[in-house]
Amino acid sequence: MQVEQELPHDETAFTQGLEFAGDTLYEGTGRNGQSKLTAGPAGGPPERSVSLPEEFFGEGITVTDSRVWQLTW
């Protein structure tokens, strides 16, 4: 295996789920009181970001058709 390219990323993000759908990179993060779901171009700032309610901890994600599903606890 060979690394082809490195892209900038938020080093404080606790990534729980990562998936490409077309040219969009979706990332689900988990951190007590700070979990969120972001979407945007790889290596660029997110174009969309949705914070989860404080009582939820974000886990893995998957993209199906026009929906993004995120597991929480």
N, CA, C and O atoms as a GROMACS GRO file, in nm:
protein
  292
    1MET      N    1   0.084  -0.116   0.000
    1MET     CA    2   0.000   0.000   0.000
    1MET      C    3   0.090   0.123   0.000
    1MET      O    4   0.196   0.124   0.061
    2GLN      N    5   0.044   0.227  -0.070
    2GLN     CA    6   0.120   0.351  -0.079
    2GLN      C    7   0.027   0.469  -0.056
    2GLN      O    8  -0.083   0.473  -0.111
    3VAL      N    9   0.071   0.565   0.024
    3VAL     CA   10  -0.007   0.687   0.048
    3VAL      C   11   0.004   0.774  -0.078
    3VAL      O   12   0.114   0.810  -0.119
    4GLU      N   13  -0.109   0.805  -0.136
    4GLU     CA   14  -0.112   0.886  -0.258
    4GLU      C   15  -0.118   1.035  -0.229
    4GLU      O   16  -0.059   1.115  -0.301
    5GLN      N   17  -0.189   1.071  -0.122
    5GLN     CA   18  -0.208   1.212  -0.092
    5GLN      C   19  -0.252   1.227   0.054
    5GLN      O   20  -0.321   1.140   0.107
    6GLU      N   21  -0.212   1.334   0.118
    6GLU     CA   22  -0.258   1.368   0.251
    6GLU      C   23  -0.340   1.495   0.242
    6GLU      O   24  -0.303   1.588   0.170
    7LEU      N   25  -0.451   1.499   0.315
    7LEU     CA   26  -0.539   1.614   0.315
    7LEU      C   27  -0.550   1.671   0.455
    7LEU      O   28  -0.542   1.597   0.553
    8PRO      N   29  -0.568   1.803   0.468
    8PRO     CA   30  -0.585   1.862   0.601
    8PRO      C   31  -0.713   1.813   0.666
    8PRO      O   32  -0.812   1.784   0.599
    9HIS      N   33  -0.711   1.805   0.798
    9HIS     CA   34  -0.827   1.758   0.873
    9HIS      C   35  -0.824   1.818   1.013
    9HIS      O   36  -0.717   1.843   1.068
   10ASP      N   37  -0.940   1.841   1.069
   10ASP     CA   38  -0.952   1.893   1.206
   10ASP      C   39  -0.894   1.791   1.302
   10ASP      O   40  -0.950   1.683   1.322
   11GLU      N   41  -0.782   1.824   1.362
   11GLU     CA   42  -0.715   1.730   1.451
   11GLU      C   43  -0.787   1.711   1.583
   11GLU      O   44  -0.754   1.619   1.657
   12THR      N   45  -0.886   1.794   1.613
   12THR     CA   46  -0.963   1.777   1.737
   12THR      C   47  -1.086   1.689   1.716
   12THR      O   48  -1.154   1.653   1.813
   13ALA      N   49  -1.116   1.654   1.590
   13ALA     CA   50  -1.233   1.572   1.560
   13ALA      C   51  -1.208   1.428   1.604
   13ALA      O   52  -1.103   1.371   1.574
   14PHE      N   53  -1.303   1.370   1.673
   14PHE     CA   54  -1.296   1.230   1.716
   14PHE      C   55  -1.381   1.151   1.617
   14PHE      O   56  -1.498   1.120   1.644
   15THR      N   57  -1.322   1.118   1.503
   15THR     CA   58  -1.394   1.057   1.391
   15THR      C   59  -1.447   0.920   1.428
   15THR      O   60  -1.373   0.833   1.474
   16GLN      N   61  -1.578   0.901   1.408
   16GLN     CA   62  -1.644   0.774   1.433
   16GLN      C   63  -1.695   0.712   1.303
   16GLN      O   64  -1.710   0.590   1.295
   17GLY      N   65  -1.720   0.794   1.203
   17GLY     CA   66  -1.768   0.745   1.074
   17GLY      C   67  -1.720   0.836   0.964
   17GLY      O   68  -1.716   0.959   0.981
   18LEU      N   69  -1.682   0.777   0.850
   18LEU     CA   70  -1.627   0.853   0.738
   18LEU      C   71  -1.671   0.784   0.610
   18LEU      O   72  -1.648   0.664   0.593
   19GLU      N   73  -1.734   0.859   0.520
   19GLU     CA   74  -1.783   0.796   0.397
   19GLU      C   75  -1.791   0.899   0.284
   19GLU      O   76  -1.833   1.012   0.304
   20PHE      N   77  -1.748   0.856   0.165
   20PHE     CA   78  -1.765   0.937   0.044
   20PHE      C   79  -1.894   0.897  -0.024
   20PHE      O   80  -1.929   0.779  -0.029
   21ALA      N   81  -1.965   0.995  -0.076
   21ALA     CA   82  -2.080   0.974  -0.164
   21ALA      C   83  -2.063   1.076  -0.276
   21ALA      O   84  -2.084   1.195  -0.256
   22GLY      N   85  -2.025   1.029  -0.393
   22GLY     CA   86  -1.991   1.120  -0.501
   22GLY      C   87  -1.865   1.197  -0.462
   22GLY      O   88  -1.766   1.136  -0.422
   23ASP      N   89  -1.869   1.329  -0.473
   23ASP     CA   90  -1.755   1.413  -0.436
   23ASP      C   91  -1.763   1.466  -0.293
   23ASP      O   92  -1.679   1.545  -0.251
   24THR      N   93  -1.865   1.424  -0.219
   24THR     CA   94  -1.886   1.474  -0.084
   24THR      C   95  -1.832   1.376   0.019
   24THR      O   96  -1.858   1.256   0.013
   25LEU      N   97  -1.755   1.430   0.114
   25LEU     CA   98  -1.704   1.351   0.225
   25LEU      C   99  -1.792   1.378   0.347
   25LEU      O  100  -1.806   1.493   0.389
   26TYR      N  101  -1.849   1.273   0.402
   26TYR     CA  102  -1.932   1.282   0.522
   26TYR      C  103  -1.850   1.231   0.640
   26TYR      O  104  -1.782   1.129   0.629
   27GLU      N  105  -1.858   1.303   0.752
   27GLU     CA  106  -1.786   1.261   0.872
   27GLU      C  107  -1.877   1.274   0.993
   27GLU      O  108  -1.934   1.379   1.019
   28GLY      N  109  -1.888   1.166   1.067
   28GLY     CA  110  -1.960   1.167   1.193
   28GLY      C  111  -1.858   1.164   1.305
   28GLY      O  112  -1.767   1.081   1.305
   29THR      N  113  -1.872   1.255   1.400
   29THR     CA  114  -1.778   1.259   1.511
   29THR      C  115  -1.850   1.232   1.642
   29THR      O  116  -1.970   1.255   1.655
   30GLY      N  117  -1.776   1.183   1.738
   30GLY     CA  118  -1.831   1.154   1.869
   30GLY      C  119  -1.744   1.215   1.976
   30GLY      O  120  -1.623   1.194   1.980
   31ARG      N  121  -1.806   1.289   2.062
   31ARG     CA  122  -1.739   1.348   2.178
   31ARG      C  123  -1.852   1.393   2.269
   31ARG      O  124  -1.947   1.456   2.223
   32ASN      N  125  -1.842   1.363   2.396
   32ASN     CA  126  -1.949   1.399   2.489
   32ASN      C  127  -1.986   1.546   2.475
   32ASN      O  128  -1.903   1.634   2.496
   33GLY      N  129  -2.111   1.571   2.440
   33GLY     CA  130  -2.162   1.706   2.428
   33GLY      C  131  -2.117   1.782   2.304
   33GLY      O  132  -2.152   1.899   2.289
   34GLN      N  133  -2.039   1.717   2.214
   34GLN     CA  134  -1.985   1.787   2.098
   34GLN      C  135  -1.997   1.705   1.969
   34GLN      O  136  -1.934   1.740   1.869
   35SER      N  137  -2.075   1.600   1.968
   35SER     CA  138  -2.087   1.515   1.849
   35SER      C  139  -2.156   1.592   1.736
   35SER      O  140  -2.243   1.675   1.760
   36LYS      N  141  -2.114   1.562   1.612
   36LYS     CA  142  -2.175   1.629   1.497
   36LYS      C  143  -2.158   1.547   1.371
   36LYS      O  144  -2.086   1.447   1.368
   37LEU      N  145  -2.226   1.590   1.267
   37LEU     CA  146  -2.216   1.532   1.134
   37LEU      C  147  -2.181   1.646   1.040
   37LEU      O  148  -2.247   1.750   1.040
   38THR      N  149  -2.075   1.627   0.959
   38THR     CA  150  -2.035   1.730   0.864
   38THR      C  151  -2.031   1.672   0.724
   38THR      O  152  -2.020   1.551   0.705
   39ALA      N  153  -2.040   1.761   0.624
   39ALA     CA  154  -2.035   1.721   0.484
   39ALA      C  155  -1.968   1.831   0.404
   39ALA      O  156  -1.994   1.949   0.426
   40GLY      N  157  -1.883   1.791   0.310
   40GLY     CA  158  -1.817   1.888   0.224
   40GLY      C  159  -1.711   1.820   0.140
   40GLY      O  160  -1.698   1.698   0.141
   41PRO      N  161  -1.635   1.900   0.066
   41PRO     CA  162  -1.531   1.843  -0.019
   41PRO      C  163  -1.414   1.790   0.064
   41PRO      O  164  -1.382   1.847   0.169
   42ALA      N  165  -1.352   1.683   0.019
   42ALA     CA  166  -1.237   1.628   0.090
   42ALA      C  167  -1.125   1.731   0.093
   42ALA      O  168  -1.090   1.789  -0.010
   43GLY      N  169  -1.068   1.754   0.212
   43GLY     CA  170  -0.957   1.846   0.227
   43GLY      C  171  -0.998   1.991   0.244
   43GLY      O  172  -0.913   2.077   0.268
   44GLY      N  173  -1.127   2.020   0.231
   44GLY     CA  174  -1.175   2.156   0.248
   44GLY      C  175  -1.261   2.167   0.372
   44GLY      O  176  -1.291   2.066   0.436
   45PRO      N  177  -1.300   2.288   0.406
   45PRO     CA  178  -1.387   2.303   0.522
   45PRO      C  179  -1.526   2.246   0.492
   45PRO      O  180  -1.569   2.247   0.377
   46PRO      N  181  -1.596   2.196   0.594
   46PRO     CA  182  -1.730   2.143   0.571
   46PRO      C  183  -1.824   2.251   0.517
   46PRO      O  184  -1.818   2.367   0.559
   47GLU      N  185  -1.908   2.212   0.424
   47GLU     CA  186  -2.010   2.303   0.371
   47GLU      C  187  -2.136   2.298   0.456
   47GLU      O  188  -2.214   2.393   0.459
   48ARG      N  189  -2.154   2.185   0.526
   48ARG     CA  190  -2.269   2.169   0.615
   48ARG      C  191  -2.222   2.102   0.743
   48ARG      O  192  -2.134   2.016   0.740
   49SER      N  193  -2.281   2.142   0.854
   49SER     CA  194  -2.248   2.084   0.983
   49SER      C  195  -2.373   2.085   1.070
   49SER      O  196  -2.441   2.187   1.082
   50VAL      N  197  -2.402   1.970   1.129
   50VAL     CA  198  -2.518   1.958   1.218
   50VAL      C  199  -2.469   1.901   1.350
   50VAL      O  200  -2.413   1.791   1.355
   51SER      N  201  -2.490   1.975   1.457
   51SER     CA  202  -2.454   1.927   1.590
   51SER      C  203  -2.565   1.838   1.644
   51SER      O  204  -2.684   1.868   1.626
   52LEU      N  205  -2.526   1.730   1.709
   52LEU     CA  206  -2.624   1.643   1.773
   52LEU      C  207  -2.665   1.705   1.906
   52LEU      O  208  -2.588   1.781   1.965
   53PRO      N  209  -2.786   1.674   1.954
   53PRO     CA  210  -2.823   1.720   2.088
   53PRO      C  211  -2.717   1.673   2.188
   53PRO      O  212  -2.660   1.565   2.173
   54GLU      N  213  -2.693   1.754   2.288
   54GLU     CA  214  -2.584   1.731   2.383
   54GLU      C  215  -2.587   1.593   2.448
   54GLU      O  216  -2.482   1.538   2.482
   55GLU      N  217  -2.707   1.537   2.465
   55GLU     CA  218  -2.717   1.407   2.534
   55GLU      C  219  -2.679   1.288   2.446
   55GLU      O  220  -2.672   1.175   2.496
   56PHE      N  221  -2.655   1.310   2.315
   56PHE     CA  222  -2.620   1.200   2.224
   56PHE      C  223  -2.471   1.198   2.192
   56PHE      O  224  -2.408   1.303   2.176
   57PHE      N  225  -2.416   1.077   2.184
   57PHE     CA  226  -2.277   1.057   2.143
   57PHE      C  227  -2.280   0.995   2.004
   57PHE      O  228  -2.337   0.887   1.987
   58GLY      N  229  -2.221   1.061   1.906
   58GLY     CA  230  -2.224   1.013   1.768
   58GLY      C  231  -2.130   0.897   1.745
   58GLY      O  232  -2.019   0.893   1.799
   59GLU      N  233  -2.176   0.802   1.664
   59GLU     CA  234  -2.096   0.685   1.627
   59GLU      C  235  -2.086   0.678   1.475
   59GLU      O  236  -2.074   0.782   1.409
   60GLY      N  237  -2.090   0.557   1.419
   60GLY     CA  238  -2.071   0.537   1.276
   60GLY      C  239  -2.182   0.598   1.191
   60GLY      O  240  -2.291   0.627   1.240
   61ILE      N  241  -2.152   0.618   1.062
   61ILE     CA  242  -2.248   0.674   0.969
   61ILE      C  243  -2.254   0.588   0.843
   61ILE      O  244  -2.164   0.508   0.816
   62THR      N  245  -2.361   0.606   0.767
   62THR     CA  246  -2.370   0.551   0.632
   62THR      C  247  -2.460   0.642   0.550
   62THR      O  248  -2.550   0.707   0.604
   63VAL      N  249  -2.436   0.645   0.420
   63VAL     CA  250  -2.514   0.727   0.328
   63VAL      C  251  -2.596   0.635   0.240
   63VAL      O  252  -2.542   0.543   0.179
   64THR      N  253  -2.728   0.659   0.234
   64THR     CA  254  -2.816   0.582   0.147
   64THR      C  255  -2.906   0.680   0.072
   64THR      O  256  -2.978   0.758   0.133
   65ASP      N  257  -2.902   0.674  -0.060
   65ASP     CA  258  -2.980   0.765  -0.144
   65ASP      C  259  -2.961   0.910  -0.097
   65ASP      O  260  -2.850   0.963  -0.106
   66SER      N  261  -3.066   0.973  -0.046
   66SER     CA  262  -3.056   1.113  -0.006
   66SER      C  263  -3.049   1.130   0.146
   66SER      O  264  -3.072   1.240   0.196
   67ARG      N  265  -3.019   1.023   0.219
   67ARG     CA  266  -3.014   1.031   0.365
   67ARG      C  267  -2.877   0.989   0.418
   67ARG      O  268  -2.806   0.907   0.360
   68VAL      N  269  -2.844   1.049   0.532
   68VAL     CA  270  -2.725   1.007   0.607
   68VAL      C  271  -2.776   0.956   0.741
   68VAL      O  272  -2.850   1.024   0.811
   69TRP      N  273  -2.736   0.834   0.775
   69TRP     CA  274  -2.776   0.773   0.902
   69TRP      C  275  -2.655   0.774   0.995
   69TRP      O  276  -2.544   0.742   0.954
   70GLN      N  277  -2.678   0.812   1.120
   70GLN     CA  278  -2.572   0.812   1.220
   70GLN      C  279  -2.621   0.739   1.344
   70GLN      O  280  -2.726   0.770   1.400
   71LEU      N  281  -2.542   0.641   1.386
   71LEU     CA  282  -2.573   0.570   1.510
   71LEU      C  283  -2.534   0.658   1.627
   71LEU      O  284  -2.435   0.731   1.621
   72THR      N  285  -2.611   0.652   1.732
   72THR     CA  286  -2.582   0.731   1.852
   72THR      C  287  -2.608   0.646   1.976
   72THR      O  288  -2.672   0.542   1.968
   73TRP      N  289  -2.557   0.690   2.088
   73TRP     CA  290  -2.592   0.633   2.218
   73TRP      C  291  -2.595   0.742   2.318
   73TRP      O  292  -2.622   0.716   2.436
   0.00000   0.00000   0.00000
